[in-house]
Amino acid sequence: MSEPVNRTILLFDIEKFGTRDDVEQAFLRRLLYDVADGSLNAAGVSETARLRTDRGDAVVELIDANVPVSTLVKALLTETPMLLHAKNRLIARSTRMRLRIVLAAGYVALDEKGWVGSDLNHAFRLLDADPLREALKCADGSSVLCVSDSVYQGVVRHGHHGLRPEEFHQVTVQAKEGPTSAWLHQVPSAGRNAGGTPRPGSPASGSSFTGVSGNPQIMGSQYGVAGGDVNGNLSFDFRGHGQGGNQ
C-alpha cells in the first residue's frame, strides 16, 4: 500500500441508476463523465491534478489538495447545474440525469485493489445518507451538493470566492462510527417560504431535512467498500504530475 496523501474528495452519483436498462445506463455514464469533466475544467483543475475511478453509477475524483476548494464549490453550484440542464433538455424526460454530489477532504492511500482510507469511507457514507437523497427528491434542479463538516468549517462558512454560507444547512448522519455532521446546499424553493422556513406539509418540513434552526439525527448507510477498480499502475506526484489508469 502507498503512503496516505491529502486529497480533496469529489463524488458524483446518479439517482435511480439501478432502475435503468443497460442502454440507458451506458448513456448516462457518458453524460456523467462529460459533466464531471466540464465541472472540473470550469474550476481550473488540470488533468495532472486529478485522478478518477469509476464506480458504475458513480465517479470518484481525487483532486490535488493545492486546488482551491472554494473554486470547486463554486463550480459545483454554478457550472454543474448548467451542464446538467444543457444535456437534460435534449433528451427524453425518462432518461434525464439527476446527481447527488459530495465534496470532502482527507487522506487516501492506494493498494493493489484501489483507493482506501477512512476519509474516503466517510465521503461515501455522506453520499448514500438519507438527507442527501431526500434533498435531491425535493430539489427543483437536477443536482444537490453536500459538503463535509471540515469543508464547510474551513472554507464555506467564511464566504470565500463568493460562497453563501446561509444557503447551506447542517444535518447529522448516523454512521457506524457514530453521528457525523455535514452541510447541504439548498436555496429556498417551492417547498419553502421566502424566509427559508419549510411550508406546512412540504417535504422539507419533515424529519429528513433540516434548516439552520434544526438538526435532527438521520440514519444513513454505508455506500460500500471504499476504493474501486483502477486500470493500470496509478501513481500521483505531489508536485502536480499524475499518471495512470482512468483520468
Backbone bond lengths (Angstrom), bond angles and torsions (degrees), N, CA, C in turn:
res aa  C-N    CA-C-N  psi(-1)  N-CA   C-N-CA  omega(-1)  CA-C   N-CA-C  phi
1 M - - - 1.467 - - 1.524 109.63 -
2 S 1.344 114.68 140.81 1.455 119.47 178.00 1.515 110.48 -74.42
3 E 1.335 116.18 165.31 1.456 120.66 175.97 1.529 109.46 -71.08
4 P 1.341 118.59 140.89 1.467 120.40 178.86 1.525 111.18 -62.08
5 V 1.324 115.56 140.84 1.455 121.74 177.06 1.523 109.13 -126.76
6 N 1.320 115.77 152.36 1.459 121.31 -178.37 1.526 109.69 -81.67
7 R 1.335 116.53 127.76 1.450 121.40 -178.39 1.535 110.68 -141.47
8 T 1.309 115.72 151.52 1.459 120.56 165.87 1.514 107.20 -83.66
9 I 1.325 116.70 131.39 1.466 122.59 -173.83 1.524 108.82 -107.65
10 L 1.316 116.33 120.53 1.464 122.15 -179.67 1.520 109.28 -121.24
11 L 1.332 116.49 124.61 1.459 122.64 -178.88 1.522 110.21 -121.18
12 F 1.335 116.00 132.70 1.459 122.82 171.66 1.524 107.63 -117.24
13 D 1.328 117.70 134.05 1.461 120.77 179.32 1.525 109.17 -135.99
14 I 1.339 116.84 134.41 1.460 122.69 -178.28 1.522 109.96 -85.50
15 E 1.308 116.62 127.87 1.458 121.84 178.72 1.528 110.89 -67.64
16 K 1.335 116.36 135.39 1.463 124.06 174.52 1.525 112.83 55.30
17 F 1.323 115.77 36.57 1.459 120.06 -178.33 1.526 111.83 -63.13
18 G 1.327 116.79 -37.56 1.454 120.66 -176.62 1.516 114.46 -67.98
19 T 1.318 118.15 -15.32 1.469 120.78 179.33 1.525 112.04 -85.32
20 R 1.329 118.10 -6.96 1.470 121.57 -178.40 1.519 110.49 -89.32
21 D 1.352 115.77 153.78 1.460 119.14 175.65 1.529 109.62 -79.19
22 D 1.332 116.48 175.93 1.461 120.99 -172.77 1.525 112.04 -61.62
23 V 1.331 116.91 -39.57 1.465 120.29 -178.28 1.527 110.17 -65.64
24 E 1.328 116.88 -44.22 1.461 121.09 178.95 1.525 110.79 -65.00
25 Q 1.325 116.90 -40.24 1.459 119.88 179.56 1.524 111.72 -61.98
26 A 1.325 116.74 -43.58 1.462 120.38 179.07 1.528 110.64 -62.90
27 F 1.324 116.22 -40.48 1.461 120.95 179.40 1.530 110.81 -65.59
28 L 1.332 116.68 -44.42 1.457 120.48 -179.14 1.529 111.71 -66.30
29 R 1.309 117.34 -34.83 1.466 120.05 177.91 1.524 110.46 -63.26
30 R 1.333 117.36 -39.47 1.470 120.22 177.40 1.531 110.03 -65.14
31 L 1.328 116.42 -41.20 1.461 119.54 177.03 1.525 111.33 -62.53
32 L 1.318 116.17 -41.10 1.464 120.46 -179.40 1.521 111.19 -61.27
33 Y 1.322 116.90 -43.36 1.458 120.22 177.80 1.522 110.56 -61.51
34 D 1.334 116.81 -42.03 1.470 120.38 179.47 1.529 110.89 -61.98
35 V 1.330 116.25 -43.50 1.463 120.35 -179.22 1.522 110.87 -67.01
36 A 1.326 117.59 -43.35 1.462 120.90 178.66 1.526 110.88 -62.13
37 D 1.327 116.79 -45.74 1.466 120.07 179.85 1.520 111.09 -63.83
38 G 1.335 117.06 -44.50 1.455 120.47 -179.53 1.518 112.52 -63.59
39 S 1.328 116.05 -39.55 1.467 120.30 179.67 1.521 111.45 -64.86
40 L 1.327 116.74 -44.21 1.456 120.38 -178.51 1.528 111.83 -72.87
41 N 1.324 116.53 -34.26 1.464 118.87 174.65 1.524 110.51 -62.60
42 A 1.343 116.63 -40.23 1.465 120.51 179.20 1.522 111.19 -64.51
43 A 1.337 116.89 -29.60 1.459 121.60 178.80 1.527 112.14 -84.54
44 G 1.337 116.65 0.05 1.456 119.98 178.92 1.512 114.23 76.91
45 V 1.335 117.40 23.44 1.460 121.23 -179.43 1.523 108.80 -88.79
46 S 1.309 117.28 114.49 1.459 121.31 179.90 1.528 110.62 -76.25
47 E 1.320 116.01 162.74 1.461 120.05 179.96 1.516 111.89 -64.39
48 T 1.326 117.65 -26.73 1.459 120.37 179.37 1.519 112.82 -79.07
49 A 1.340 116.87 -7.11 1.471 120.76 -178.84 1.518 111.52 -107.40
50 R 1.329 117.55 13.90 1.460 120.55 -178.63 1.517 110.82 -146.19
51 L 1.313 115.10 148.92 1.456 123.09 173.31 1.524 107.99 -129.27
52 R 1.323 116.52 142.72 1.465 120.90 -174.37 1.519 110.50 -128.51
53 T 1.325 114.87 146.08 1.450 121.20 166.79 1.511 108.54 -135.62
54 D 1.322 115.89 153.60 1.457 123.00 -175.59 1.521 109.72 -103.01
55 R 1.339 116.40 133.59 1.463 121.04 177.35 1.524 112.09 -115.83
56 G 1.331 117.25 23.78 1.453 120.66 -179.71 1.514 111.09 86.00
57 D 1.332 116.13 -84.39 1.465 119.93 177.81 1.514 111.85 -92.09
58 A 1.326 117.21 3.50 1.463 121.12 -176.77 1.521 110.25 -138.80
59 V 1.329 114.64 157.23 1.458 122.02 174.00 1.524 108.03 -124.55
60 V 1.322 115.68 135.23 1.459 122.31 177.18 1.520 108.50 -110.26
61 E 1.311 116.82 126.68 1.461 122.19 175.98 1.524 108.26 -118.16
62 L 1.325 115.92 123.90 1.459 121.50 172.21 1.520 107.20 -103.11
63 I 1.320 116.63 119.04 1.453 122.50 -170.20 1.524 110.04 -113.84
64 D 1.309 115.98 139.23 1.456 121.91 179.39 1.529 109.65 -52.22
65 A 1.313 116.22 133.71 1.466 121.42 -176.27 1.526 112.48 -64.70
66 N 1.335 118.12 -14.76 1.457 120.65 178.45 1.530 113.00 -77.93
67 V 1.323 117.60 -14.01 1.463 120.72 176.56 1.528 108.21 -72.41
68 P 1.337 119.09 127.20 1.471 120.30 -178.30 1.535 112.26 -60.23
69 V 1.324 116.25 125.04 1.462 120.96 -179.98 1.523 110.88 -65.09
70 S 1.325 117.08 -34.32 1.464 119.80 -179.99 1.523 111.38 -60.90
71 T 1.333 117.04 -37.28 1.462 121.20 178.03 1.518 110.78 -66.89
72 L 1.324 116.64 -38.43 1.458 120.60 176.79 1.524 111.39 -63.53
73 V 1.334 116.74 -47.17 1.461 120.30 -179.57 1.518 110.28 -59.64
74 K 1.323 116.54 -44.97 1.459 120.11 -179.18 1.524 111.26 -60.89
75 A 1.329 117.53 -42.97 1.466 120.86 178.97 1.521 111.84 -64.28
76 L 1.330 116.97 -38.71 1.462 120.68 -179.59 1.526 111.73 -68.84
77 L 1.325 117.11 -26.28 1.464 121.09 -179.97 1.519 113.00 -90.77
78 T 1.322 117.66 -15.66 1.463 120.36 -176.92 1.527 111.92 -119.64
79 E 1.325 116.81 -59.39 1.460 120.36 -175.40 1.527 112.09 -69.27
80 T 1.335 117.61 -42.96 1.466 120.04 -177.82 1.528 112.52 -59.65
81 P 1.344 120.24 -48.87 1.468 119.33 176.73 1.526 113.12 -60.09
82 M 1.332 118.13 -36.93 1.459 120.36 178.93 1.530 111.07 -66.43
83 L 1.325 116.78 -41.38 1.457 120.16 177.47 1.517 111.65 -63.31
84 L 1.329 116.21 -43.92 1.460 120.19 178.33 1.528 111.17 -61.61
85 H 1.321 116.66 -44.01 1.462 120.23 -179.80 1.528 111.00 -62.98
86 A 1.326 116.64 -43.25 1.460 120.58 -178.35 1.525 111.62 -62.73
87 K 1.317 117.28 -35.80 1.456 120.69 -179.20 1.528 111.72 -83.09
88 N 1.336 117.22 -40.79 1.464 120.09 -177.00 1.521 112.82 -67.81
89 R 1.320 117.00 -31.26 1.468 119.61 -177.39 1.526 112.54 -68.52
90 L 1.330 117.31 -15.12 1.462 121.54 -177.55 1.521 112.79 -99.74
91 I 1.324 117.60 0.00 1.464 120.26 -177.76 1.521 110.10 -126.01
92 A 1.325 115.66 166.12 1.458 121.44 -178.20 1.525 110.06 -62.32
93 R 1.326 115.81 147.29 1.463 120.64 -178.55 1.527 111.61 -56.32
94 S 1.318 117.18 -37.59 1.464 120.52 -177.24 1.525 112.80 -68.45
95 T 1.332 117.14 -17.08 1.457 121.32 -177.74 1.519 112.30 -103.33
96 R 1.301 118.26 -4.47 1.455 121.11 -175.12 1.523 111.95 -63.33
97 M 1.309 114.83 148.77 1.460 121.77 -174.56 1.527 110.89 -104.40
98 R 1.343 115.65 134.75 1.453 122.72 174.13 1.531 107.37 -125.25
99 L 1.331 116.59 142.05 1.460 120.35 -170.02 1.515 112.64 -124.36
100 R 1.327 115.80 138.75 1.452 123.28 162.05 1.518 106.84 -96.24
101 I 1.329 116.35 133.23 1.464 121.28 -175.56 1.529 108.82 -128.46
102 V 1.319 115.96 135.06 1.466 121.87 176.57 1.520 108.63 -125.98
103 L 1.322 115.50 133.98 1.463 121.65 173.57 1.525 107.92 -121.42
104 A 1.317 115.87 119.80 1.461 122.05 -178.03 1.528 108.37 -137.65
105 A 1.314 116.26 -175.36 1.465 120.82 179.54 1.514 109.08 -150.96
106 G 1.314 115.88 153.55 1.454 119.24 178.30 1.512 112.00 160.53
107 Y 1.336 114.89 -163.98 1.460 121.26 -175.08 1.526 110.60 -105.02
108 V 1.337 114.96 135.90 1.462 121.45 177.80 1.525 108.75 -133.97
109 A 1.312 115.16 152.50 1.460 121.48 177.73 1.520 108.38 -130.83
110 L 1.305 116.58 161.49 1.457 122.87 -179.26 1.516 109.47 -114.12
111 D 1.354 116.05 125.37 1.455 119.37 171.94 1.524 108.33 -116.40
112 E 1.355 116.46 -168.29 1.457 119.55 -174.68 1.524 113.37 -69.18
113 K 1.318 118.21 -13.37 1.459 121.29 -177.99 1.520 113.82 -110.76
114 G 1.304 118.32 -8.30 1.459 119.23 179.30 1.513 111.68 146.62
115 W 1.312 115.45 -158.72 1.457 122.27 -178.02 1.514 110.07 -90.99
116 V 1.323 116.01 139.35 1.456 121.19 -177.74 1.523 109.59 -136.46
117 G 1.318 115.54 159.07 1.457 120.64 176.42 1.517 110.90 149.57
118 S 1.322 116.33 145.29 1.462 120.52 -178.62 1.523 111.44 -65.32
119 D 1.329 118.48 -31.33 1.467 120.51 178.50 1.525 110.83 -67.86
120 L 1.323 116.91 -35.25 1.462 120.49 175.65 1.524 110.47 -69.07
121 N 1.350 116.59 -40.96 1.468 120.13 175.21 1.531 110.69 -57.20
122 H 1.325 114.75 -44.16 1.467 120.31 -178.75 1.523 110.88 -61.22
123 A 1.328 117.71 -41.87 1.459 120.99 179.35 1.520 111.12 -62.43
124 F 1.332 117.23 -39.24 1.461 119.99 178.93 1.526 111.85 -69.92
125 R 1.319 117.10 -32.57 1.457 119.16 175.88 1.528 110.86 -64.57
126 L 1.321 116.76 -39.23 1.463 119.96 175.76 1.525 110.47 -64.01
127 L 1.328 116.67 -39.75 1.461 120.58 -178.44 1.519 112.03 -62.46
128 D 1.312 116.42 -34.82 1.462 120.98 -175.92 1.526 113.26 -98.13
129 A 1.315 117.76 2.49 1.464 121.18 -175.86 1.526 111.44 -73.98
130 D 1.316 115.32 152.21 1.455 121.65 -177.96 1.527 114.25 -59.38
131 P 1.342 120.13 -40.22 1.466 118.28 -178.36 1.515 113.58 -57.50
132 L 1.337 117.49 -40.39 1.453 120.32 -179.62 1.523 110.69 -70.57
133 R 1.323 117.14 -40.16 1.466 120.09 177.55 1.530 111.07 -62.27
134 E 1.326 116.09 -44.51 1.459 119.60 -178.99 1.525 111.61 -68.19
135 A 1.332 116.24 -36.48 1.462 119.69 178.86 1.519 111.01 -62.93
136 L 1.333 117.55 -39.30 1.465 119.95 178.69 1.524 110.95 -68.52
137 K 1.333 116.97 -37.36 1.465 119.47 177.13 1.525 111.33 -60.83
138 C 1.326 116.52 -35.68 1.466 121.44 -176.99 1.528 113.09 -87.76
139 A 1.326 117.18 -10.86 1.461 120.56 -172.44 1.519 111.76 -74.02
140 D 1.324 115.23 144.95 1.458 120.59 173.58 1.519 111.51 -75.39
141 G 1.326 117.21 -30.75 1.455 121.48 -178.64 1.508 112.62 -90.65
142 S 1.338 115.40 -165.28 1.459 121.49 -174.51 1.513 113.62 -107.31
143 S 1.324 118.70 8.88 1.453 120.51 178.58 1.517 109.85 -152.96
144 V 1.335 114.91 154.02 1.457 122.42 175.73 1.521 107.60 -136.79
145 L 1.331 115.40 136.25 1.458 121.17 -178.54 1.520 110.69 -107.85
146 C 1.337 115.16 134.52 1.459 122.79 172.01 1.522 107.86 -121.28
147 V 1.324 116.93 132.01 1.463 120.42 175.77 1.519 108.81 -114.90
148 S 1.309 115.55 148.20 1.459 119.99 178.05 1.519 110.07 -68.26
149 D 1.321 116.21 164.52 1.459 119.99 -179.06 1.533 111.23 -63.11
150 S 1.335 117.03 -36.03 1.463 119.41 -179.95 1.520 111.26 -66.74
151 V 1.330 117.94 -37.75 1.466 120.95 177.20 1.522 110.26 -67.74
152 Y 1.331 116.75 -40.94 1.466 118.96 179.39 1.529 110.84 -65.63
153 Q 1.318 116.39 -49.41 1.465 119.92 -175.88 1.525 111.88 -67.63
154 G 1.332 117.08 -35.02 1.445 119.97 -176.21 1.515 114.68 -84.17
155 V 1.352 117.13 -25.51 1.457 120.01 -173.01 1.526 112.67 -130.39
156 V 1.328 116.13 -58.72 1.465 120.17 -167.88 1.524 111.94 -63.05
157 R 1.327 117.65 -44.81 1.464 119.95 -173.37 1.526 113.31 -64.96
158 H 1.331 116.15 -17.59 1.459 120.41 179.18 1.528 112.58 -86.99
159 G 1.333 117.17 -6.16 1.453 120.31 178.13 1.514 114.36 72.05
160 H 1.323 117.65 24.42 1.455 120.53 179.89 1.530 111.42 -62.08
161 H 1.324 115.68 146.53 1.468 123.20 173.22 1.528 112.06 55.84
162 G 1.325 116.31 35.89 1.454 120.00 176.89 1.519 114.65 77.20
163 L 1.327 118.59 13.17 1.465 121.04 179.14 1.527 110.02 -70.56
164 R 1.314 116.43 150.48 1.458 122.18 -179.30 1.533 108.97 -115.85
165 P 1.339 117.52 97.35 1.467 119.76 -177.81 1.519 113.31 -58.67
166 E 1.343 117.32 -29.95 1.469 120.17 -177.73 1.523 112.67 -66.60
167 E 1.328 117.73 -13.62 1.458 120.70 178.75 1.530 112.26 -88.16
168 F 1.330 116.42 -1.61 1.461 120.59 178.30 1.525 109.17 -105.17
169 H 1.317 116.09 140.77 1.460 121.98 -175.97 1.527 109.35 -126.50
170 Q 1.311 115.66 131.67 1.464 120.73 -174.95 1.520 110.97 -78.74
171 V 1.336 114.92 137.22 1.459 121.92 173.10 1.521 108.30 -130.91
172 T 1.302 116.86 162.27 1.456 122.31 177.43 1.520 109.37 -120.03
173 V 1.312 116.09 125.22 1.460 122.37 179.17 1.520 108.68 -106.60
174 Q 1.318 116.25 130.78 1.458 120.99 178.98 1.520 108.69 -89.92
175 A 1.329 117.16 103.06 1.455 122.77 179.81 1.523 110.18 -100.97
176 K 1.328 116.62 176.28 1.458 121.10 -178.96 1.522 111.56 -60.83
177 E 1.331 115.88 -33.80 1.456 119.73 -178.48 1.518 112.39 -83.36
178 G 1.327 117.43 -2.68 1.451 121.59 -177.41 1.519 111.03 120.98
179 P 1.328 117.43 178.31 1.471 120.19 -178.25 1.520 112.02 -67.90
180 T 1.304 115.44 143.28 1.457 121.26 178.31 1.519 109.21 -138.33
181 S 1.312 117.28 147.21 1.462 122.35 -178.19 1.516 111.10 -93.88
182 A 1.314 115.80 149.58 1.453 123.16 172.67 1.522 107.57 -148.82
183 W 1.318 116.42 171.34 1.463 121.33 -175.54 1.513 110.50 -131.31
184 L 1.334 115.96 123.03 1.460 122.62 178.93 1.513 110.22 -96.85
185 H 1.316 115.52 138.60 1.460 119.62 172.46 1.528 108.24 -92.62
186 Q 1.307 115.68 120.61 1.466 119.92 177.53 1.518 108.84 -155.81
187 V 1.323 115.61 108.03 1.458 120.81 178.65 1.524 108.22 -79.66
188 P 1.347 118.46 159.35 1.460 120.85 178.56 1.521 111.60 -55.08
189 S 1.326 115.89 134.74 1.459 121.62 -179.21 1.508 108.69 -134.26
190 A 1.327 116.10 -160.07 1.465 120.35 -176.63 1.517 111.73 -61.95
191 G 1.347 117.19 -24.36 1.450 119.81 -178.34 1.508 114.16 -87.76
192 R 1.374 116.87 2.80 1.455 119.59 -177.11 1.516 110.47 -130.41
193 N 1.312 115.64 149.42 1.448 120.44 174.96 1.524 110.28 -73.61
194 A 1.334 116.42 171.08 1.460 120.56 -178.81 1.517 111.67 -59.43
195 G 1.320 116.94 -29.56 1.455 120.30 -179.63 1.507 114.07 -80.94
196 G 1.352 117.36 -3.01 1.454 120.60 177.46 1.510 113.60 95.56
197 T 1.355 119.26 -5.34 1.450 120.83 179.35 1.520 109.97 -84.16
198 P 1.344 117.80 145.83 1.459 119.98 -178.99 1.525 111.50 -63.59
199 R 1.322 115.46 139.65 1.452 119.65 173.28 1.521 109.28 -75.20
200 P 1.333 117.50 145.31 1.467 119.97 -179.98 1.519 110.79 -55.49
201 G 1.336 114.96 131.50 1.453 120.16 177.30 1.508 114.12 84.88
202 S 1.335 118.24 -6.90 1.460 120.27 -179.88 1.515 109.20 -78.76
203 P 1.380 117.63 154.71 1.463 119.58 179.57 1.517 112.34 -57.48
204 A 1.342 117.45 -30.75 1.466 119.39 -177.32 1.508 113.12 -70.85
205 S 1.364 116.74 -13.97 1.455 118.92 -178.93 1.516 112.75 -87.34
206 G 1.342 118.00 -4.30 1.447 121.49 179.84 1.514 111.68 -82.08
207 S 1.337 116.36 -175.25 1.456 121.06 -175.05 1.518 113.12 -80.84
208 S 1.356 117.80 -6.66 1.450 119.54 -176.56 1.510 113.02 -80.66
209 F 1.333 117.56 -16.55 1.461 120.03 -178.05 1.507 108.16 -140.90
210 T 1.319 115.52 145.37 1.452 118.89 -178.13 1.501 111.49 -131.76
211 G 1.311 116.44 145.84 1.454 121.15 172.26 1.510 109.79 -85.00
212 V 1.315 116.41 -166.78 1.455 120.11 -175.62 1.520 111.47 -65.43
213 S 1.325 117.10 -32.90 1.460 119.60 -172.55 1.517 113.35 -79.33
214 G 1.349 118.39 -17.82 1.452 120.39 -177.60 1.507 110.93 -116.23
215 N 1.329 116.43 165.09 1.453 119.06 -179.62 1.524 109.67 -158.27
216 P 1.355 117.67 65.63 1.458 119.47 -178.55 1.519 111.37 -73.61
217 Q 1.307 116.78 152.22 1.447 120.74 173.68 1.514 108.20 -83.07
218 I 1.330 115.49 136.42 1.450 121.40 -175.67 1.512 108.00 -131.32
219 M 1.312 115.99 135.19 1.446 119.56 -177.17 1.513 110.34 -74.11
220 G 1.318 116.79 135.44 1.454 121.92 173.77 1.515 108.27 -122.67
221 S 1.329 117.25 176.14 1.451 120.86 -179.18 1.517 109.36 -135.33
222 Q 1.325 115.92 157.81 1.449 121.19 178.31 1.508 109.08 -69.57
223 Y 1.327 117.10 132.19 1.458 120.69 -179.62 1.513 111.47 -70.22
224 G 1.301 116.46 -32.13 1.456 119.67 -177.94 1.518 109.30 151.95
225 V 1.319 115.96 -174.61 1.450 120.81 179.91 1.510 108.96 -68.48
226 A 1.308 116.78 135.95 1.454 120.55 -178.98 1.513 110.15 -66.44
227 G 1.331 113.92 156.72 1.450 119.67 178.19 1.502 111.44 92.41
228 G 1.305 119.01 -157.65 1.449 122.38 -177.92 1.505 108.67 167.64
229 D 1.331 114.37 179.38 1.446 119.04 179.72 1.513 109.97 -71.28
230 V 1.301 116.70 131.99 1.454 122.03 178.46 1.514 107.50 -125.27
231 N 1.314 116.65 124.92 1.453 120.77 -179.03 1.522 109.62 -89.03
232 G 1.306 116.84 127.26 1.454 120.28 176.20 1.512 112.55 89.01
233 N 1.294 114.91 -179.85 1.460 121.49 -179.00 1.519 108.54 -90.88
234 L 1.287 116.50 99.71 1.465 122.05 -172.92 1.514 110.73 -86.88
235 S 1.321 115.73 128.06 1.457 120.20 177.55 1.512 108.21 -141.86
236 F 1.314 115.33 161.34 1.468 119.16 -178.70 1.513 108.73 -143.73
237 D 1.322 114.97 129.75 1.444 121.79 178.60 1.520 108.14 -95.05
238 F 1.327 117.13 126.26 1.466 120.84 -178.74 1.522 111.93 -57.75
239 R 1.315 117.47 -22.13 1.460 120.04 -178.17 1.518 111.61 -79.93
240 G 1.349 117.69 0.02 1.450 119.28 172.19 1.513 115.03 107.85
241 H 1.355 118.76 13.24 1.452 120.78 179.50 1.506 108.12 -115.70
242 G 1.329 117.16 109.10 1.459 121.43 -178.54 1.505 111.26 -103.08
243 Q 1.319 115.53 153.86 1.438 121.93 174.77 1.490 108.31 -137.32
244 G 1.275 116.30 154.45 1.436 118.03 168.02 1.472 114.01 133.81
245 G 1.334 109.35 -163.78 1.425 124.34 -162.32 1.495 116.53 -47.37
246 N 1.333 117.36 -86.49 1.448 121.65 -164.70 1.509 108.49 -122.05
247 Q 1.296 117.44 93.76 1.447 120.09 -176.36 1.510 109.84 -102.22
